[in-house]
Amino acid sequence: MAGLTLDTAGALAAARDLGAAGWVAAELLLAVRIGMAEGSAARREGETI
């Protein structure tokens, strides 16, 4: 995920503000990070074609 950043502390705070707690907040962050990585990979694939 070179070049991608995620404010983990801020994202956790936002998840908790939305009512997520504990592992639910961690799962939400994981989903966001996976989505960022997949989007980055898709853009890279598009550039090489």
Helices and strands as residue ranges (DSSP letters): H 8-17, H 23-48
